[in-house]
C-alpha cells in the first residue's frame, strides 16, 4: 500500500513537502508519480520519476516542484515551492509495483489535501 503525508494549508509563495511511502511485499517499484485533483477537475499528472531517476513534470509546475525518491525507503517525495492558489488540490501518489510473488499492479495512495491561500 501507499501512505501519503505532508499536505496542509500554506500561503501563496510558501512551500510544502509531500511524502509517500510504499509498504508490503515489494520486489521492485518502477515509476512513482504524483497526481492532483482540484474540485470539479479531472485528476492530472504533476510529476513522475522512474527507478533510475528520470523525471517529467507538468508544464504548470516546472521550476517550482521537484520530485525525488529514496529507493531504499520505498518513498517518493514532492518538494513544492512558490506555491500558488491554483495548486490547491488533493494530491495522490501513484506507483507501479512488482510484488515478491511477481504480481504487478498500479497502486494509489489515499490523497493528501494541499490548500494555498492568496
Phi, psi and omega in degrees: 000166179241134180238114181261151177205167173109356179289175179164192180255130181217152176281155177305137184092350182276186184228153173214154175233121177263146176231152177212118183251135176264145178219164180117192182274088189247128175267321184200145173242122181275254181280139171239146187208162172241134173240165174216154179220116177271159181304130179076004182246161174281156176292136182231150177286131176262309182199153178219155180216133179276174180295336179268357175101004177288133185241154173221146183227150168293147181302327185291344183242356180302134181086349180243327181250146176227124176262141177211170180212154174241103185295326179294325180267357181054044186231140174243145182237155171224107176271123183240124176236169179049047184295146181239155178306328180287354173278352180299126184182170166271128182257131182241137171266155184216144180212144175263107192242134172256122181278169178291345173267013175065030173260131183255138180210161178254116188244149180236143171281177187279350181092140177225134186280130172242123179236124181246118181268148181269000000 
